[in-house]
Every structure is written in C-alpha cells, then in structure tokens.
Amino acid sequence: PSRTEAQPVVIVDVDEASLKAVGQWPWSRDKVAELIATIHRSGAAAIGIDFIFGEPDSLSLAAMAARIYGASELDVR
C-alpha cells in the first residue's frame, strides 16, 4: 500500500495499477509467491488470500517446458 494506518489490518489489492505494473491476470504462481513473501517480510502476522487457482499454472516453468519440449510436467525436474 502507498501508506499504512495505525489500524491492525492492511489490504493489498490486485488493482488496475498492479495489473499495469506486473501484467495481466492470472499471474504465475511464482509471481503470487513473490508477492506473499514480500508481504511476509513487511511484518504481516497473518495473510489471507481471496482468489482461486482454478486451473493448473500454465505459466510455470514445468508447463512451459512441457509445451516446448513435449515432456509431461511430471517429467520436468
């Protein structure tokens, strides 16, 4: 957030500015993990996430390797 208040809750929103800076949704699981790690390092005592990962991560390295090399995601290590 651009500023924090003296309240115990801070909401980090994936808004239009976030989409413009990071790219279209859905973000890769790696990008979401990076966001969560940044929030944790900022001192969060708890993190709640309000979105669904309804499909496999098509942007993961394993999925990209499978598309490029024809290997199944399970074969990529």
C-alpha positions in Angstrom: 0.0 0.0 0.0 1.1 3.6 -0.5 0.6 4.3 3.2 -0.2 2.4 6.3 -2.6 3.3 9.0 -2.5 2.7 12.8 -5.1 0.0 12.3 -4.3 -3.7 12.6 -5.3 -4.6 9.0 -3.7 -3.7 5.7 -5.3 -4.8 2.5 -3.1 -5.4 -0.5 -5.2 -5.3 -3.6 -4.5 -6.5 -7.1 -5.9 -3.4 -8.8 -5.5 -1.8 -12.2 -2.2 -0.2 -11.3 -0.9 -3.6 -10.2 -2.0 -5.2 -13.5 -0.3 -2.4 -15.4 2.9 -2.8 -13.5 3.0 -6.7 -13.3 0.9 -7.8 -16.3 -2.4 -9.4 -16.9 -4.1 -11.7 -14.5 -3.7 -14.5 -13.8 -0.2 -14.1 -12.6 2.1 -17.1 -12.4 2.3 -18.9 -9.1 5.9 -17.7 -8.8 4.7 -14.1 -9.0 2.0 -14.7 -6.4 4.5 -16.4 -4.1 6.9 -13.4 -4.5 4.0 -11.1 -3.5 3.2 -13.2 -0.4 6.9 -13.3 0.5 7.1 -9.5 0.3 4.0 -9.1 2.4 5.5 -11.5 5.0 8.9 -9.7 5.0 7.0 -6.5 5.7 5.9 -7.9 9.0 2.5 -9.5 8.4 1.3 -11.6 11.2 -1.3 -13.3 9.0 -2.1 -13.3 5.3 -5.5 -14.1 3.8 -5.9 -14.7 0.1 -9.2 -14.1 -1.7 -8.7 -15.6 -5.1 -8.9 -19.1 -6.6 -6.3 -21.0 -8.5 -9.0 -22.7 -10.7 -6.6 -24.2 -13.2 -3.0 -25.5 -13.4 -0.4 -22.8 -13.7 0.1 -22.5 -17.5 2.9 -20.0 -16.8 5.1 -22.3 -14.7 8.5 -23.4 -15.9 7.3 -27.0 -15.9 4.3 -26.2 -18.1 6.4 -24.1 -20.5 9.0 -26.9 -20.8 6.2 -29.4 -21.5 4.9 -27.2 -24.3 8.4 -26.5 -25.8 9.9 -30.0 -25.4 6.8 -32.1 -25.4 7.5 -33.6 -22.0 4.9 -34.1 -19.4 5.0 -31.8 -16.4 5.8 -34.7 -14.2 9.0 -35.4 -16.3 10.4 -31.9 -15.8 12.6 -31.6 -12.7 
